[in-house]
Every structure is written in C-alpha cells, then in structure tokens.
Amino acid sequence: MRKLFTALLALLALSLNGCGYNTFQTGDEQIKASWSEVVNQYQRRADLVPNLVNTVKGEAKFEQDTLTKVIEARSKATSIQATPELVNNPAAFQKFQQAQGELTGALSRLMAVSENYPNLRANQGFLDLQAQLEGTENRITVARNRYIKSVQEYNITVRSFPSNLTAMVFGYQQKPNFTVENEKEISRPPSVSFDAAPAAPQSSVSGAAK
C-alpha cells in the first residue's frame, strides 16, 4: 500500500510538472521580483521630487500652477500602496498606472517650463536633480520592461495547453500588464534642452507653491 501511495504521489508530481505547475511558481516569483524593482524605481523618483520642487521654488516667479500639479501628482502616486497583491487586481493596477503617468506628465511639464528661467538653467543643484531624474526615468523603463516580459511569459502559460488545465484547477489567472497606450505615455522621460535661446516667462505667478 505504501509503495502504491508513493507511486501515486510521484505520478501526481510528474503530472503537475508537465502541466506547468512548477512553471507557474517560477513565473509568479519572477513577477514579484520584477514588480518590486518597478516600485523601487518609482519610489526613487518620488523621493527626488521634494528636492526638485524646493530648488525650483527658489525662482520666485516660477509658475505656481506647474509646481502645484507636480506636488499633487506625487501625493496621489505615493498614496497607492503598491503591494505584490496589486498585480493580481486589474482595476487597482490600472489606478496605479494612471497615478504614475500623471506624475510623469507633471514632471515633464515642469522640466519644459524651466527652460524659460535662466537662473534655473544656471543652477548646478537643479542640473544635478535633472540628471538624477532622467536617470531614474531610464531605470523605470528598464524595470517596467522586465515586468512586462515576466507577465507576458506567465500569461502565456495560463492560456497554453496543457498548463491551462493546471491554471483552472488551482485558480491561476492572467495578471494585468502595462497597456500599449499607457506605455507610450509613461515611458516618455522628462527631457529639457539647454541649447535653445532663453524665452521670456509667460503667465508667471509670483510666489512659491505651498
């Protein structure tokens, strides 16, 4: 009886392995690891924003509305808890994407508007922060692409035969991924050219953002 039980267990193990059970476990861990790196880089960007805002606030006539939008976008992005469970919730994942995309857009606007302020363009602290921000955006792109690949491979396993049978038995479902439309928007890092001639500030508002 013991030999029969052992044989049945071995057969079950081989069956699960052949149907992708171990592949699901490996894929899930890869997704968790790649997601952690995405979140890590987003947090790195969020940590840079306060210093960037404080530096820009030194330019008394800088557009207050632009600064306010950056502050609000950062607050919204950091208010979402990017837990590992988030990657299993399409609605929450979409909300997270949208918040990060809004912060990217707000930062892009800030960097573009800064071209109109010679004092900022000559501020070494501002230039250092700009370089750090651009480097972080590049790291976000790399980390996000790794996550996209990991999720793609996992979702193929969920849909492919015979591993789809294992998925049905254990309740494995496809995980949400960055959409093409969203990817085009949030993968565009903030950029600014210091080669153009200074332009006069327009629609400036006196005072700093609170």
Secondary structure, DSSP 8 states (H G I E B T S, - for coil): -HHHHHHHHHHHHHHHHHTTHHHHHHHHHHHHHHHHHHHHHHHHHHHHHHHHHHHHHTSTTS-HHHHHHHHHHHHHHHTS---GGGGG-HHHHHHHHHHHHHHHHHHHHHHHHGGG-HHHHT-HHHHHHHHHHHHHHHHHHHHHHHHHHHHHHHHHHHHSTTHHHHHHHHT--------HHHHHHHTS-----SSS------S--SS---
